Amino acid sequence: MSTDLKSRNHRTVGLTRFWGGDPRGACVQVTTARDWEKEGDVSASDKFFNHVTLSKSEAVALAQDLLDFAGDTAEQEFDSPVLEVQGK
């Protein structure tokens, strides 16, 4: 079962909470409308939305990074690390 959450950007961003199973727990899906005419038509499903799915810990980590970006405190990464799945 999923639940739509109220977004501060309700006209452009949709938030949906759902159960990601025992390993991930409660998760959120962030959905935005896609301008497929501008971005290109990859497949039929690409004509509608872009989305990213995050666990709570992933959402916290992303929020911290986005706040750094918004506050002009983000640091440049020269040697990008290999990404790992959180919670493993």
N, C-alpha and C positions, 0 to 999 in steps of 0.2 A: 504494500500500500504506500502511496506517495502523497505528499502534501505540498501544495504551492505556498511559498513563503512571500511575504511582502517585501518588495525591493524598493530602495530609495530612488531607483531609476525605472519605475514601473512601466514606462512607455517604451523602453529600449532593452531592458534586461529582465528575464524571467528566472526565478529561483525555485527549484523543486527539491524537497528533502525526501530521501528514500533510504531503505535499509539495504546496506551493501553486503550483508552477510556477516557471519561471526568475525572474520579477519578484519573487516573494514569498519563495521558498525554503521552508525548514521552517516549518510553522505549527502552532498548537495550537488545538483546539476545546475550549471549556469548556462542559460540559453539566450542567444541574441539572434535577431533577424539577419538574414544574409542577403546582400545585394549581389545576386548571382549574375546579373547582367554586367556588373562592373568587375566582379572577381573571376568570372569564367564559369562555364557549365561543365562540371566534372561528372555528375550523375544526377538522376532525377531527385534523389533525396537532398542533394546539395543546393537545390533551388529554394530551400525554405529556411533552414536554421544552421547556426554554428553552436557547438556546445562543448563544455568541458565538465567532467565529473570528478569531484574531490571528496575525500574523507575529511573528517573534522581537522585532523592534524595537518593534512595537505592544505586545507582552506586557511588555517592559521598561518602556515608558512608562506603561502601566496599573499595573504593580506599584509604580512610584514614586508615582503618584497615590494608590493604595490605602494604601500605607505612610504617606503624609502624612495621609490621612483617619483611619487607625487610631491614629496617634500624636498626633492633635489638632493637627497643624501645617498642615493644608490651609488655603489662603487663599480667601476669597470672590471670585468673578469677577463684576464688575459689567457689563462690556461683553464678552460672550462672543464670541470670534473665530469666523469662518467656518471650519469644520473642513475639513481637507485630507487626502487619501489619503497615507499615509506611503510613502516609497520612490519617489516619482515625481519 
